[in-house]
Protein backbone atom coordinates (compact mmCIF):
# COMPACT_ATOMS: atom_id res chain seq x y z
CA UNK A 1 0.00 0.00 0.00
CA UNK A 2 1.29 3.49 -0.86
CA UNK A 3 0.87 5.22 2.51
CA UNK A 4 1.60 8.64 1.01
CA UNK A 5 -1.74 8.41 -0.85
CA UNK A 6 -3.66 6.79 1.99
CA UNK A 7 -6.43 8.53 3.93
CA UNK A 8 -7.01 7.16 7.46
CA UNK A 9 -10.33 5.38 7.78
CA UNK A 10 -12.71 4.98 10.69
CA UNK A 11 -13.74 1.32 11.06
CA UNK A 12 -16.13 -0.31 13.53
CA UNK A 13 -17.26 -3.82 14.44
CA UNK A 14 -19.47 -5.18 17.22
CA UNK A 15 -20.71 -8.46 18.70
CA UNK A 16 -17.95 -10.75 17.48
CA UNK A 17 -19.08 -13.51 19.90
CA UNK A 18 -15.96 -15.64 19.61
CA UNK A 19 -15.60 -15.38 15.83
CA UNK A 20 -11.94 -14.32 15.95
CA UNK A 21 -11.14 -15.98 12.62
CA UNK A 22 -14.03 -14.13 11.02
CA UNK A 23 -12.71 -10.83 12.38
CA UNK A 24 -9.26 -11.57 10.98
CA UNK A 25 -10.74 -12.39 7.59
CA UNK A 26 -12.67 -9.11 7.49
CA UNK A 27 -9.67 -7.03 8.55
CA UNK A 28 -7.71 -8.64 5.74
CA UNK A 29 -10.52 -8.05 3.24
CA UNK A 30 -10.57 -4.38 4.23
CA UNK A 31 -6.76 -4.06 4.07
CA UNK A 32 -6.77 -2.81 7.65
CA UNK A 33 -3.64 -0.80 8.42
CA UNK A 34 -3.14 -0.43 12.18
CA UNK A 35 -0.71 2.45 11.66
CA UNK A 36 -3.17 4.44 9.56
CA UNK A 37 -6.73 3.34 10.31
CA UNK A 38 -8.83 3.94 13.40
CA UNK A 39 -10.64 0.80 14.53
CA UNK A 40 -13.35 0.69 17.22
CA UNK A 41 -14.57 -2.61 18.65
CA UNK A 42 -17.92 -2.26 20.41
CA UNK A 43 -17.93 -5.20 22.82
CA UNK A 44 -19.36 -8.70 23.16
CA UNK A 45 -16.15 -10.28 21.93
CA UNK A 46 -17.06 -13.51 23.73
CA UNK A 47 -19.98 -15.68 24.75
CA UNK A 48 -20.59 -17.13 28.21
CA UNK A 49 -18.84 -20.31 27.01
CA UNK A 50 -15.15 -20.12 28.06
CA UNK A 51 -14.18 -21.68 24.70
CA UNK A 52 -14.81 -18.23 23.15
CA UNK A 53 -12.66 -16.29 25.60
CA UNK A 54 -9.57 -16.67 23.42
CA UNK A 55 -11.02 -13.94 21.20
CA UNK A 56 -9.92 -11.51 23.90
CA UNK A 57 -6.30 -12.20 22.93
CA UNK A 58 -6.93 -10.92 19.41
CA UNK A 59 -8.84 -7.88 20.69
CA UNK A 60 -6.00 -7.15 23.11
CA UNK A 61 -3.46 -7.37 20.29
CA UNK A 62 -5.53 -4.96 18.21
CA UNK A 63 -5.68 -2.45 21.07
CA UNK A 64 -1.92 -2.77 21.51
CA UNK A 65 -1.71 -1.72 17.87
CA UNK A 66 -3.89 1.34 18.43
CA UNK A 67 -7.49 0.13 18.18
CA UNK A 68 -10.13 1.16 20.72
CA UNK A 69 -12.10 -1.58 22.47
CA UNK A 70 -15.27 -0.94 24.47
CA UNK A 71 -16.96 -3.08 27.10
CA UNK A 72 -20.05 -5.09 26.21
CA UNK A 73 -22.49 -6.76 28.54
CA UNK A 74 -20.79 -10.13 28.09
CA UNK A 75 -17.42 -8.72 29.16
CA UNK A 76 -19.10 -7.20 32.21
CA UNK A 77 -20.65 -10.58 32.99
CA UNK A 78 -17.33 -12.31 32.46
CA UNK A 79 -15.61 -9.98 34.93
CA UNK A 80 -18.34 -10.58 37.48
CA UNK A 81 -17.97 -14.32 36.96
CA UNK A 82 -14.20 -14.54 37.33
CA UNK A 83 -13.48 -11.82 39.91
CA UNK A 84 -12.31 -13.60 43.01
CA UNK A 85 -12.15 -16.96 41.22
CA UNK A 86 -8.68 -18.37 41.75
CA UNK A 87 -9.35 -20.99 39.08
CA UNK A 88 -10.16 -18.50 36.33
CA UNK A 89 -8.62 -19.45 32.98
CA UNK A 90 -7.91 -15.79 32.24
CA UNK A 91 -4.63 -14.34 33.55
CA UNK A 92 -4.79 -11.36 35.85
CA UNK A 93 -3.19 -9.02 33.32
CA UNK A 94 -6.01 -9.71 30.85
CA UNK A 95 -8.62 -9.16 33.54
CA UNK A 96 -6.94 -5.91 34.51
CA UNK A 97 -6.96 -4.82 30.86
CA UNK A 98 -10.67 -5.65 30.57
CA UNK A 99 -11.51 -3.69 33.73
CA UNK A 100 -9.83 -0.64 32.21
CA UNK A 101 -11.82 -0.59 28.97
CA UNK A 102 -14.20 2.34 28.46
CA UNK A 103 -17.96 2.13 27.91
CA UNK A 104 -18.04 4.62 25.04
CA UNK A 105 -15.85 6.75 22.83
CA UNK A 106 -16.46 9.70 20.48
CA UNK A 107 -14.55 10.04 17.23
CA UNK A 108 -15.40 12.81 14.78
CA UNK A 109 -19.22 13.02 14.73
CA UNK A 110 -19.76 9.42 15.87
CA UNK A 111 -20.49 8.17 19.38
CA UNK A 112 -19.62 4.48 19.79
CA UNK A 113 -21.24 2.44 22.57
CA UNK A 114 -22.16 -1.21 22.95
CA UNK A 115 -25.92 -1.03 23.51
CA UNK A 116 -26.96 2.63 23.40
CA UNK A 117 -27.72 5.49 25.77
CA UNK A 118 -30.71 6.44 27.88
CA UNK A 119 -32.72 9.24 26.19
CA UNK A 120 -32.85 12.47 28.17
CA UNK A 121 -29.81 11.63 30.31
CA UNK A 122 -26.55 13.57 29.81
CA UNK A 123 -23.72 11.42 28.53
CA UNK A 124 -21.65 11.85 31.70
CA UNK A 125 -24.61 10.55 33.75
CA UNK A 126 -25.26 7.42 31.67
CA UNK A 127 -25.02 4.18 33.65
CA UNK A 128 -22.88 1.20 32.76
CA UNK A 129 -26.04 -0.94 32.81
CA UNK A 130 -27.66 1.20 30.11
CA UNK A 131 -24.57 1.57 27.94
CA UNK A 132 -24.08 -2.21 27.87
CA UNK A 133 -27.68 -3.39 28.10
CA UNK A 134 -30.31 -0.88 26.99
CA UNK A 135 -32.57 -1.93 24.14
CA UNK A 136 -35.97 -0.53 23.03
CA UNK A 137 -35.84 2.62 25.17
CA UNK A 138 -32.81 3.63 23.11
CA UNK A 139 -33.42 2.41 19.59
CA UNK A 140 -37.11 3.36 19.49
CA UNK A 141 -36.47 7.07 20.20
CA UNK A 142 -34.51 9.73 18.32
CA UNK A 143 -31.49 10.52 20.54
CA UNK A 144 -30.85 14.07 21.66
CA UNK A 145 -27.24 13.98 20.56
CA UNK A 146 -25.26 15.90 17.97
CA UNK A 147 -23.45 12.66 17.14
CA UNK A 148 -24.70 9.64 15.26
CA UNK A 149 -24.68 6.77 17.78
CA UNK A 150 -23.09 3.57 16.54
CA UNK A 151 -24.16 0.55 18.58
CA UNK A 152 -24.44 -3.22 18.68
CA UNK A 153 -26.07 -5.51 21.28
CA UNK A 154 -29.46 -5.76 19.57
CA UNK A 155 -29.17 -7.80 16.35
CA UNK A 156 -30.31 -5.71 13.43
CA UNK A 157 -32.81 -8.31 12.20
CA UNK A 158 -34.72 -7.68 15.44
CA UNK A 159 -34.92 -4.01 14.45
CA UNK A 160 -36.45 -4.75 11.07
CA UNK A 161 -33.34 -4.99 8.90
CA UNK A 162 -32.66 -7.88 6.59
CA UNK A 163 -30.66 -10.64 8.34
CA UNK A 164 -26.98 -9.75 8.04
CA UNK A 165 -27.56 -6.07 7.13
CA UNK A 166 -26.87 -2.95 9.16
CA UNK A 167 -29.78 -0.89 10.52
CA UNK A 168 -30.16 2.89 10.32
CA UNK A 169 -32.58 5.43 11.74
CA UNK A 170 -32.23 9.10 12.61
CA UNK A 171 -29.15 9.47 14.79
CA UNK A 172 -28.64 5.70 15.19
CA UNK A 173 -26.59 3.08 13.36
CA UNK A 174 -26.88 -0.57 14.41
CA UNK A 175 -24.01 -2.83 13.36
CA UNK A 176 -24.70 -6.13 15.18
CA UNK A 177 -25.60 -8.05 12.05
CA UNK A 178 -26.31 -11.32 13.83
CA UNK A 179 -22.98 -13.18 13.99
CA UNK A 180 -24.15 -14.94 17.15
CA UNK A 181 -27.31 -16.10 15.37
CA UNK A 182 -25.62 -17.60 12.33
CA UNK A 183 -26.13 -14.60 10.06
CA UNK A 184 -23.16 -12.33 9.36
CA UNK A 185 -20.25 -10.55 11.04
CA UNK A 186 -19.76 -7.04 9.67
CA UNK A 187 -16.80 -4.65 9.70
CA UNK A 188 -18.03 -1.19 8.73
CA UNK A 189 -15.77 1.36 7.06
CA UNK A 190 -17.60 4.50 8.14
CA UNK A 191 -15.31 6.91 6.29
CA UNK A 192 -15.57 5.05 3.01
CA UNK A 193 -19.20 3.96 3.46
CA UNK A 194 -18.28 0.33 2.87
CA UNK A 195 -19.36 -2.84 4.71
CA UNK A 196 -17.22 -5.98 4.79
CA UNK A 197 -19.04 -9.08 6.04
CA UNK A 198 -18.76 -12.85 6.22
CA UNK A 199 -21.15 -15.65 7.05
CA UNK A 200 -21.17 -17.19 10.54
CA UNK A 201 -23.47 -20.13 9.86
CA UNK A 202 -21.86 -23.49 10.61
CA UNK A 203 -22.41 -24.60 7.01
CA UNK A 204 -20.65 -21.56 5.53
CA UNK A 205 -18.40 -20.37 8.34
CA UNK A 206 -16.40 -17.24 7.41
CA UNK A 207 -17.07 -17.81 3.71
CA UNK A 208 -19.12 -15.63 1.36
CA UNK A 209 -17.04 -12.55 2.15
CA UNK A 210 -18.85 -9.50 0.81
CA UNK A 211 -17.76 -5.93 0.13
CA UNK A 212 -20.81 -3.66 -0.19
CA UNK A 213 -21.24 0.08 -0.61
CA UNK A 214 -23.43 1.66 2.11
CA UNK A 215 -25.02 5.12 2.16
CA UNK A 216 -24.81 6.28 5.77
CA UNK A 217 -27.23 8.70 7.40
CA UNK A 218 -25.33 11.31 9.40
CA UNK A 219 -26.73 13.47 12.22
CA UNK A 220 -26.52 17.18 11.58
C-alpha positions, 0 to 999 in steps of 0.5 A: 500500500502506498501510505503517502496516498492513503487517507485514514479510515474509521472502522467499527465492528461489534458483537464478534461472539468468539468469531476471531477468525471471522474478524481476521478475515474481514480485517484482511478483506478491508486491508486494515492498516493499524498504523493508519486506520482507526478501529473501534470494537464495540464489545461482546467479543465472547460468549458465556462459554469459556471456549470463546474467551480466546477472542480476547487475545486478538482484541487485546493485540488490536488495542496494543496496535492502536485500536479502541475496544469498548466493554459489552455486557458479556465482558461485564458478565465475564468480569463478574464471573471470574473476579475472586475466582482463583481458578479463572482461565484468564490471567490477571493481566487480561482481567486488569486490561478488561476492567480498564476498557471504556464504555463509550468513545467519540470520534469525529461526529460518531459516538460508539457504545455497545448497547446505546444510551438512555434518552434524556440523560446527559452522557456523563450521567449514563449508567454502565447498565444502560450503555451495555444493556439498553434496548428498546428505550434507546433504539425506538427514540430519536437521541438528543445527541449531535453525534450519530450513535453507533451501537451493537447488542441488539441484532439488526434483524430484530430491528427490522433490517434484513438478516446480516444487514446494518440498521439505520434510523435518525441518529442511530446506526446498528451494526450487530448483524447477527454473527451470534445467530448464524447470520453475518459478522460485519466490519463497517468502514464509516469513512468510506461507506463500505461494509465488509461481512462474512457468514457465521453459519456453521455450514458456511463459516467465514465464507461468502465474504462480501464488500458492499457500498453503504449510504450512511445517514449522518446526524446534523 
